[in-house]
Amino acid sequence: MAGSVISPANLLDLCEQGVQKALAAGADQAEVFANSGRETEVTFEKNDLNLARSSSETLFGIRVFCGGRLGFATSNRPEELAETAAEAVAMAKASPADPLNGLPDPQPLPQVPFALDPGLLELDAAELTQLGSQLLEWVRSQDPRITIDSGSLSVEEDTVAIASSTGIRANYHSVEAGGSLFGMAIDGDEVGSFAYDGDSVQKRADLVPALERAFERFVQKCVGALGATEGESFRGPIVLPPDVVEEFLGDLLFVLGADAVRKGKSPLAQKMGSLIASPLLTLVSEGLGLPGHPIEPFDREGIPRQITPLIHEGILCNFMYNSYEGRAAGIPSNGHATGGAGSLPGVGPACLSVAPGTTPLSELYAMERGIIVTRLSGSSNPITGDFSGVVKGGFLVKGGEKRPILETTIAGNLYDCLRNISAISQEVTVFNGTTAFPALRIEDISVTAG
């Protein structure tokens, strides 16, 4: 891999230097978060290799507080840390004060090894190009009707570090590789619905098997969308395959953030300890990562990540907090500060899982009449929960048979859907090492064909 990555120890040293420069510039408190990474990527376009490129970048984000006033500035040059720190202090002094502003105190971090596989570190542009050519040939051999519009293979090495004037010191070093495809099947004059799939891993030995599985799913989605005919209008069940579940959960994750609760944008604010979903549903923020794909043990503020059940057997258990939201609520952060060196800390999960159910996938699809949602394009309101969208590349299941259908509209309410989950598959699919989802069947959805 071309380019250079600053070592974990040296990056942490630079963060500590930045903290001292910010204090010298007049900050009461200072934090420096840094990313140093490099990427080698091979891209695909129109069924062929497009180009190979390598890049590297280091970025420092300096957050300061002066009398409860917040300032933030970034730089990609270590030699400019003093100027960047002064810029952040100047911004703070011109900002309004907030009594909740401040940096968290350090907490003990778990000792976890860096996620570094030498085989991935050695993967260069030439090898990626060769692998990409082989995978393209393999995909096209599955069905000549497949057209790859775009895609990529890449390997990324990343170092993160954080230091603060309150005593936080942490760093982490990782490497991962992966790929994705976007395209469709074309049969004569018929163009099927677009499809997408991909995956990423942290071990060289896992790369080709993971991509073959992902690209096989891609082929099945593309080919399965051919021959689509008009659907039917009815009210009944839909099935969300694992790769659609993340999209379905997007609005739910928003209202499970403590910032949405504080701002009055979460209808779940007063529901702690209440049954808000089917008892079949257990949703967990997975802390240090899923098995075989560890992540840094600290969040964007250097606080330990924690395994946090958000919904357990349908009952709301926790909201997600960073340090600001924790102070606002009068409780500690539970390690859910998100973001990188280029932004202030947000709120959200780093990795997520839905617990498997007891229903085999084949039985989950065995509906008298229902829709399999493979891709949804629409709009939603996380506060009311109302949503509507067009199912693209979907299937109608009727009388035990499944057939592809033309664009069909579905509409419903997120919070009703949570309560109306009637089955969850035994099978779970892991995506990019950060999400693990089964398939869900949801009852009583409005379906409109045409």
C-alpha positions in Angstrom: 0.0 0.0 0.0 1.3 3.4 -0.9 1.3 6.5 1.3 2.1 6.6 5.0 0.2 6.2 8.2 1.4 7.9 11.4 2.1 5.2 14.0 -0.3 5.0 17.0 2.3 6.2 19.5 3.4 9.1 17.3 -0.2 10.1 16.6 -1.0 10.1 20.3 2.1 12.2 20.9 1.0 14.8 18.4 -2.5 14.9 20.0 -0.9 15.6 23.4 1.2 18.3 21.8 -2.0 19.8 20.3 -3.7 19.8 23.7 -0.7 21.7 25.3 -0.8 24.3 22.5 -4.5 24.8 22.9 -4.1 25.4 26.7 -1.2 27.8 26.0 -3.5 29.6 23.6 -6.0 30.2 26.4 -8.3 27.2 26.5 -9.7 26.0 29.8 -10.1 22.5 28.4 -8.8 21.0 25.2 -9.1 17.7 23.3 -7.4 16.6 20.1 -8.8 13.7 18.1 -6.8 12.5 15.1 -7.2 10.1 12.2 -4.3 8.9 10.0 -5.1 6.6 7.2 -4.3 5.3 3.8 -6.4 3.5 1.2 -5.6 1.6 -2.0 -8.7 1.2 -4.2 -9.5 -0.4 -7.5 -12.7 0.7 -9.1 -15.0 -0.9 -11.6 -17.2 0.7 -14.3 -19.3 -0.8 -17.2 -18.2 -4.4 -16.6 -14.5 -3.6 -16.5 -11.7 -2.4 -14.3 -11.6 1.4 -14.3 -8.6 2.6 -12.3 -6.4 1.9 -9.3 -5.4 4.7 -6.9 -3.8 5.1 -3.5 -4.3 8.0 -1.1 -3.3 8.9 2.4 -4.6 11.6 4.8 -4.0 12.7 8.4 -6.5 15.0 10.1 -6.5 16.6 13.5 -9.7 17.9 15.2 -9.1 20.3 18.1 -12.1 20.9 20.4 -11.7 23.5 23.2 -13.8 25.2 25.8 -13.3 28.7 27.2 -15.7 29.6 30.0 -18.2 27.1 28.8 -17.9 28.3 25.2 -17.1 25.8 22.5 -14.6 26.1 19.6 -13.5 23.6 17.0 -11.0 23.6 14.2 -9.2 21.1 12.0 -5.9 20.7 10.2 -4.2 18.1 8.2 -0.7 19.4 9.0 1.0 18.5 12.3 3.2 21.5 12.1 0.1 23.8 12.1 -1.3 22.5 15.4 -0.5 25.7 17.3 -2.3 27.8 14.6 -5.2 25.5 14.6 -5.5 25.5 18.4 -5.4 29.3 18.4 -8.2 29.3 15.8 -10.3 27.0 17.9 -9.8 29.2 21.0 -10.8 32.3 19.0 -14.0 30.6 17.8 -14.8 29.6 21.4 -14.4 33.1 22.7 -16.9 34.3 20.0 -19.5 31.6 20.8 -22.3 31.6 23.3 -21.7 29.9 26.7 -23.4 26.6 27.6 -23.3 25.3 31.1 -23.4 21.7 29.8 -20.2 22.2 27.7 -17.1 20.4 28.8 -14.9 17.3 28.3 -15.4 13.9 30.0 -13.1 12.5 32.6 -11.0 9.5 31.7 -12.3 6.0 32.4 -10.3 2.7 32.3 -10.3 1.3 28.8 -10.3 -2.5 28.1 -7.0 -3.8 26.7 -7.6 -5.1 23.3 -5.1 -5.9 20.5 -4.9 -3.9 17.4 -6.8 -5.4 14.4 -3.9 -5.8 12.1 -3.5 -8.7 9.7 -0.2 -8.6 7.9 -1.8 -10.2 4.9 -4.0 -7.2 4.4 -1.3 -4.7 5.1 0.7 -6.3 2.2 -2.1 -6.1 -0.2 -1.1 -3.6 -2.9 -2.7 -2.1 -6.0 -1.3 -4.8 -8.3 -2.8 -7.6 -6.2 -6.1 -5.8 -5.8 -6.3 -5.3 -9.6 -5.7 -9.0 -10.2 -8.3 -10.0 -7.6 -10.7 -7.5 -9.0 -10.3 -9.0 -12.5 -10.9 -12.5 -11.2 -14.0 -11.4 -9.3 -15.4 -9.6 -12.2 -14.9 -12.7 -14.4 -16.5 -14.8 -11.7 -19.6 -12.6 -11.4 -20.1 -12.4 -15.2 -19.7 -16.2 -15.4 -22.7 -16.6 -13.0 -25.0 -15.1 -15.6 -24.1 -13.2 -18.7 -27.1 -10.9 -18.3 -25.4 -9.2 -15.3 -24.2 -5.6 -16.0 -21.9 -4.0 -13.4 -22.5 -0.3 -13.4 -19.9 0.5 -10.8 -18.0 -1.0 -7.9 -14.7 -1.2 -6.0 -12.2 -3.2 -4.1 -10.2 -1.5 -1.4 -7.9 -1.9 1.6 -7.7 0.7 4.3 -5.3 1.1 7.1 -6.3 3.5 9.9 -4.9 4.9 13.1 -6.9 6.9 15.5 -5.8 8.7 18.7 -7.3 11.0 21.2 -5.8 13.1 24.1 -7.5 15.6 26.4 -6.6 18.0 29.2 -8.8 15.9 31.5 -6.4 13.0 31.1 -7.8 10.9 28.3 -5.1 9.0 26.3 -6.1 6.4 23.8 -5.1 5.1 20.3 -6.0 2.2 18.0 -4.6 0.8 14.7 -6.6 -1.3 12.3 -6.8 -2.6 8.7 -9.7 -3.9 6.7 -10.5 -4.7 3.1 -13.7 -5.1 1.2 -15.6 -4.5 -2.0 -19.0 -3.7 -3.4 -20.9 -3.9 -6.7 -23.8 -1.9 -8.1 -25.6 -2.9 -11.2 -28.5 -4.8 -12.8 -29.4 -7.6 -15.2 -30.3 -6.9 -18.8 -32.2 -9.4 -20.9 -32.8 -8.1 -24.4 -34.9 -5.0 -24.1 -35.7 -5.7 -20.4 -33.6 -3.9 -17.8 -34.0 -5.2 -14.3 -34.0 -3.2 -11.1 -30.7 -1.9 -9.7 -29.1 -4.0 -7.0 -26.2 -3.5 -4.6 -24.1 -5.7 -2.3 -20.7 -5.8 -0.6 -18.8 -6.7 2.5 -15.5 -6.0 4.3 -13.2 -8.1 6.5 -10.2 -7.8 8.8 -8.4 -10.9 7.7 -6.8 -11.7 4.3 -8.1 -15.3 4.4 -11.7 -14.1 4.8 -11.6 -11.6 1.9 -12.4 -13.7 -1.2 -15.0 -15.9 0.6 -16.8 -12.8 1.9 -16.8 -11.1 -1.4 -18.0 -14.2 -3.3 -20.9 -14.5 -0.8 -21.8 -10.8 -1.3 -21.4 -10.9 -5.0 -23.5 -14.0 -5.2 -26.2 -12.2 -3.4 -25.8 -9.3 -5.9 -26.3 -11.7 -8.8 -29.4 -13.3 -7.3 -30.9 -9.8 -6.7 -30.2 -8.7 -10.2 -31.4 -11.8 -12.0 -34.4 -12.2 -9.6 -35.7 -8.8 -10.7 -36.1 -9.9 -14.3 -39.6 -10.7 -15.6 -41.3 -8.3 -13.2 -45.1 -8.0 -13.6 -47.8 -5.9 -12.0 -48.3 -6.6 -8.3 -51.5 -6.5 -6.2 -53.0 -4.0 -3.8 -53.8 -5.3 -0.4 -53.1 -4.9 3.3 -50.9 -7.5 4.8 -47.4 -8.7 5.7 -44.1 -7.7 4.3 -40.7 -9.3 4.8 -37.5 -7.3 5.2 -34.4 -9.3 4.3 -31.4 -8.7 6.5 -29.8 -6.1 4.2 -33.1 -4.0 4.3 -33.4 -4.1 8.1 -30.7 -1.5 8.6 -32.7 1.0 6.5 -35.8 0.1 8.4 -34.1 0.8 11.7 -32.6 4.2 10.7 -35.4 6.3 12.1 -35.6 4.1 15.2 -31.9 4.8 15.9 -32.5 8.5 15.5 -35.2 8.5 18.2 -33.0 6.3 20.5 -30.3 9.0 20.5 -30.4 11.1 23.7 -30.0 14.2 21.6 -33.4 13.5 20.0 -34.9 12.9 23.5 -33.5 16.2 24.8 -34.7 18.2 21.8 -38.2 16.8 22.1 -37.9 14.9 18.8 -38.3 11.4 20.2 -41.7 9.9 20.9 -40.0 7.3 23.0 -38.8 9.9 25.6 -41.2 8.8 28.2 -41.3 5.1 27.3 -38.3 3.8 29.2 -39.1 0.3 30.6 -42.2 0.1 28.4 -43.1 -2.5 25.8 -42.6 -0.6 22.5 -42.1 -3.5 20.1 -42.9 -7.1 19.6 -41.4 -9.3 22.3 -39.5 -11.0 19.5 -37.3 -7.9 19.0 -34.0 -7.5 20.8 -31.7 -4.7 19.5 -28.2 -4.3 20.9 -25.4 -1.7 20.4 -22.5 -4.1 20.4 -19.7 -2.1 22.1 -16.3 -3.4 21.1 -17.6 -5.0 17.8 -19.0 -8.2 16.5 -17.0 -11.5 16.7 -14.1 -11.5 14.3 -14.3 -7.8 13.6 -13.2 -5.7 16.6 -13.3 -1.9 16.6 -11.5 0.6 18.7 -12.5 0.2 22.4 -13.3 3.9 22.8 -15.7 6.3 21.3 -15.1 9.7 19.7 -14.5 11.2 23.2 -12.2 8.4 24.4 -14.9 6.9 26.6 -15.1 3.1 26.7 -17.6 1.5 24.4 -20.2 -0.6 26.2 -22.5 -3.4 25.1 -25.9 -1.6 25.4 -29.2 -3.3 25.0 -31.5 -0.7 23.4 -34.6 -2.9 23.2 -34.8 -6.2 25.0 -37.7 -8.5 24.1 -39.7 -5.5 23.0 -39.0 -3.4 26.1 -37.1 -0.1 25.7 -34.0 -0.4 27.9 -31.6 2.4 27.1 -30.9 5.5 25.0 -27.5 6.3 23.5 -25.5 9.1 25.2 -22.3 11.0 24.6 -20.8 13.1 27.4 -22.9 16.2 26.6 -26.1 14.3 26.5 -25.2 12.5 29.6 -24.6 15.8 31.5 -28.0 17.1 30.2 -29.7 14.0 31.5 -27.7 13.8 34.7 -26.2 10.3 33.9 -22.8 9.2 32.6 -22.1 8.7 28.9 -22.5 5.1 27.8 -19.8 5.4 25.1 -21.9 6.4 22.1 -20.1 9.5 20.8 -19.7 9.2 17.1 -17.7 11.0 14.4 -14.1 11.5 13.5 -11.4 14.2 13.5 -13.4 16.3 11.0 -16.5 16.8 13.2 -17.7 17.4 16.7 -19.0 14.3 18.6 -22.5 13.1 17.6 -24.6 10.3 19.1 -25.1 6.8 17.7 -24.0 3.2 17.6 -20.7 1.9 16.2 -22.0 -1.6 15.6 -25.5 -3.1 15.9 -27.2 -6.4 16.1 -30.8 -7.8 16.1 -31.1 -11.1 17.9 -32.1 -14.0 15.8 -35.5 -15.5 16.1 -36.8 -19.0 15.9 -38.3 -19.1 12.5 -36.4 -20.7 9.6 -36.1 -18.2 6.7 -38.0 -20.5 4.4 -41.0 -20.4 6.8 -40.7 -16.6 7.2 -41.3 -16.2 3.5 -44.3 -18.7 3.5 -47.0 -16.1 3.5 -50.5 -16.5 2.0 -49.9 -13.2 0.4 -47.2 -10.7 1.1 -44.4 -8.6 -0.3 -40.6 -9.1 0.0 -39.0 -5.7 0.2 -35.6 -5.8 -1.5 -35.1 -2.1 -1.9 -37.2 0.9 -0.7 -37.1 4.4 -2.0 -39.3 6.8 -0.1 -39.7 9.2 2.8 -40.3 8.9 6.5 -40.9 11.0 9.6 -39.1 9.7 12.7 -41.2 11.8 15.1 -44.6 10.6 13.9 -43.2 7.3 12.5 -45.2 7.6 9.3 -43.5 6.4 6.1 -44.2 5.6 2.5 -42.0 4.4 -0.3 -41.7 2.5 -3.5 -40.5 -1.1 -3.4 -38.0 -1.6 -6.2 -37.0 -5.1 -7.3 -39.5 -6.6 -4.8 -41.4 -9.8 -4.9 -45.0 -10.8 -4.4 -45.5 -14.1 -2.5 -48.9 -15.7 -3.1 -50.0 -19.2 -2.7 -46.5 -20.4 -2.0 -45.1 -18.9 -5.2 -42.8 -15.9 -5.4 -42.6 -13.6 -8.5 -40.9 -10.3 -9.2 -43.1 -7.3 -9.4 -43.0 -3.8 -10.8 -42.6 -0.8 -8.5 -45.1 -1.1 -5.7 -45.9 1.4 -2.9 -46.0 0.5 0.7 -47.0 2.7 3.6 -47.3 2.4 7.3 -46.0 3.6 10.7 -42.7 2.7 12.2 -44.0 2.3 15.7 -46.9 0.1 14.5 -44.4 -1.9 12.6 -42.3 -2.6 15.7 -45.3 -3.9 17.5 -46.4 -5.9 14.4 -43.2 -7.9 14.0 -44.7 -11.5 13.7 -41.5 -13.5 13.0 -37.7 -13.2 12.9 -35.5 -15.6 11.1 -33.0 -17.9 12.7 -30.5 -17.0 10.1 -28.4 -13.8 10.6 -26.3 -12.0 8.0 -23.3 -9.9 9.1 -22.6 -6.8 6.9 -19.1 -5.2 6.9 -18.4 -6.6 10.4 -20.5 -3.9 12.0 -24.1 -5.0 11.7 -25.7 -8.5 12.2 -29.3 -8.7 11.2 -31.9 -11.5 10.6 -34.9 -11.1 8.3 -38.2 -9.6 9.8 -41.8 -10.2 8.9 -44.1 -7.4 9.7 -47.9 -7.5 9.5 -50.6 -5.0 8.5 -48.8 -2.9 5.9 -50.7 -1.0 3.1 -49.5 -2.3 -0.3 -50.6 -0.4 -3.5 -49.7 -1.8 -6.9 -49.4 0.4 -10.0 
